[in-house]
Amino acid sequence: LQLVVLISGTGSNLRALLEASEDAEFPARVVAIGADRECEGLALGEEFGIPAFTVPFTAYESRDAWGEALVEQVRRWNPGLVVLSGLMRLVPPGVVDAFSPYLINTHPAYLPEFPGAHGVRDALAAGVTETGASLIVVDNSVDGGPIIAQERVPVLPGDTETSLHDRIKPVERRLLIQTVLDIANSHLDLKELSA
Ligand SMILES: N[C@@H]1O[C@H](COP(=O)(O)O)[C@@H](O)[C@H]1O
């Protein structure tokens, strides 16, 4: 299974996928890394010998125009699955049409709780005692697509956004790697899940 992973930040979840795919038994390969801006995670391309590209959101006059350029770039790698891993952009309908349901996203909350760009912060502000991590199929809603996998994560007294996010990320990684495994081994059918 060929993966293209799209990021906007540090890429710690991407690193987990890259490390997993170094195992010859792992049935998936990250074939390219893409980003909507210059960001730290792009350096993982050089470290792991994987091509990396940037489609800078700010270089396009509209989200749709950015989406068209992104689709063109991603299609070059003929992915069986496109993974949004910390891509901090709402992808336009053109991207969803091009790849969904083989377009998945990780989210640092227990959806449908706390969708959107500030899931960790919103959970803290709400004063909940538990939040979580979710993996979803991307559709044209804001984090409202079919849920593939999710798990609860406790919010501890004294938590900051960073400490809570650092507790959520390892769960996201585990769900992401297990999901890629299940898709590659045909144990999970995203088309069926999205029907
Ligand atoms: N949208 C969220 O942003 C974070 C990205 O982390 P990283 O993989 O760039 O470290 C992840 O928690 C992801 O769910």
The ligand as an SDF file (V2000), in Angstrom:
LIG
                    3D

 14 14  0  0  0  0  0  0  0  0999 V2000
   -4.0970   17.8220   13.8590 N   0  0  0  0  0  0  0  0  0  0  0  0
   -3.2500   17.3360   14.9020 C   0  0  0  0  0  0  0  0  0  0  0  0
   -1.9960   17.9570   14.8860 O   0  0  0  0  0  0  0  0  0  0  0  0
   -1.0650   17.0830   15.4900 C   0  0  0  0  0  0  0  0  0  0  0  0
    0.1100   16.9480   14.5480 C   0  0  0  0  0  0  0  0  0  0  0  0
    1.2000   16.5240   15.2210 O   0  0  0  0  0  0  0  0  0  0  0  0
    2.5700   16.1590   14.4660 P   0  0  0  0  0  0  0  0  0  0  0  0
    2.3590   14.8020   13.8470 O   0  0  0  0  0  0  0  0  0  0  0  0
    2.8410   17.2110   13.4530 O   0  0  0  0  0  0  0  0  0  0  0  0
    3.5720   16.1170   15.5590 O   0  0  0  0  0  0  0  0  0  0  0  0
   -1.7650   15.7620   15.7160 C   0  0  0  0  0  0  0  0  0  0  0  0
   -2.2100   15.6390   17.0410 O   0  0  0  0  0  0  0  0  0  0  0  0
   -2.9460   15.8820   14.7940 C   0  0  0  0  0  0  0  0  0  0  0  0
   -4.0740   15.1550   15.1780 O   0  0  0  0  0  0  0  0  0  0  0  0
  1  2  1  0
  2  3  1  0
  2 13  1  0
  3  4  1  0
  4  5  1  0
  4 11  1  0
  5  6  1  0
  6  7  1  0
  7  8  2  0
  7  9  1  0
  7 10  1  0
 11 12  1  0
 11 13  1  0
 13 14  1  0
M  END
$$$$
